[in-house]
Amino acid sequence: MKRLMLIPFFAIIALTSCEKANIAPGVPACAVKQIKEFKKESSCDDGAVAEYKFQNKTVYVLSDGNCIADGGSQVIDSDCNYLGYLGGLVGSREINGVDFASNATFI
């Protein structure tokens, strides 16, 4: 009887524990690692990662989502260098002294 009870338990574990991150091919390994870590630690269901061209670099914006009041977005480059933070309590719009929204192109 105990074995029969374990079957549904392991089935539930197997079906819910492997959430696959949909990461486009060609994303550098360090960015893939950072994105997976972000998705694992994000407290919001609608947290997202977007890819942009900004200051002649490919950058990734890791957005917390809408479940956090005054949440923001971390910006990293393809070498996983931290470039800055957008939004948040102070409403920051600049990365490296440049308005991100006006100068970034969504890829």
Secondary structure, DSSP 4 states (H G I P E B T S, - for coil): -HHHHHHHHHHHHHHHS-PPP---TT--HHHHHHHHHHHHH--STT-EEEEEEETTEEEEEEE--SSSTT-EEEEEETT--EEEEEETTTTB-EETTEEHHHH-EE-
